[in-house]
Amino acid sequence: MTNSKNILICAGIYPPDIGGPAKYAKNLTEEFSRNGNKVKVLAYGMEKKMPIGARHFWYFLRTIFALPKADLIIGLDIFSTGFPAVLAGKIFGKKTILRIGGDFLWETYVESTGHLIKLKDFYEKQLRLSLKFKIIALLQKFALKNASALVFNTGWQKDFFEKIYKLNPRKNFIIENFYPEKSVIAEKINNANEVNFLFAGRKIKFKNLKLLEEVFESLKSAGIKARLDVVDSLTHEELQEKIKNSYAVITTSVSDFAPNFIIEGLSADKPFILTKDCGLAEKLESLGIFINPIDKDNIKKAVLSLLDKTNYDMYKEKIAAFNFTHSWKEIAQEFLAICKTI
């Protein structure tokens, strides 16, 4: 109990909001509290309706008022809560751990412009950015450079950000996402009937859904009985049920980091198709099919490959033998271990 801490978790969303960050904040809170720590979650409220800039300033003020009792600040994104949290921590001398789950600058650029450019190309081609994106880039860089420690969910992401932003590797750590135990019993699928490939997640542009839908339309036109199911804003229980009743799971984002949806699919022993420009590619290399997300024919071949029963059963067998788990208890312990080093 003497080592207990007052922890401020800065999160854009929190239950009853639905989404990965809300789930992450809730489970961290529960694990920290279970170990005798005092936890306060500062989630977006009226900020959700405010324009960019105004919402950051208002959240910054709320963070300041929450700081006096805090020993540690944990920010769960780079920009929306991360930048205000790091700025407040810097001014008032508080330790700040920033979790990097994505890249706000790249994601916002793709969403605003419709330019489906891969993460790597976005940075390496040094595109001409408008003033809005230049400001976002500046503030994102500030957050990355001034946090006490950065947490990445994969080595791929850590290495990339260190290179692009010239970060100090000694401040950077990897905490993998939550990997549940195998708990969902997959239903048997009759290959003679139409089978469904499931996508679950935000319907935003970098997810590349338009091209994926075109692939399944072309398969339908060719008389192939496979359909795409797209779902969004589900509770965890609803998502598990959808996965259980799917044939396979699929995410063909232009780039991605460590999509929880694919990890959830693994817990149900579901074969998957995933973009190769992704932080999970190395860990899950032999367990599924990795595709070039901008190559329509490559995506189609991957779907046809999984429709082949021999291939499908092979991936099912490999995934069934994959028993890696990473609990919320371990994740919370890893955050506290980082705190001791900063």
Helices and strands as residue ranges (DSSP letters): E 6-11, H 20-34, E 38-43, G 46-49, H 54-66, E 72-75, H 82-92, E 95-100, H 104-113, H 119-124, H 131-146, E 149-152, H 155-165, G 169-171, E 172-174, E 195-200, G 205-207, H 209-221, E 226-231, H 236-244, E 248-251, H 260-267, E 272-275, E 289-291, H 296-307, H 309-320, H 328-339
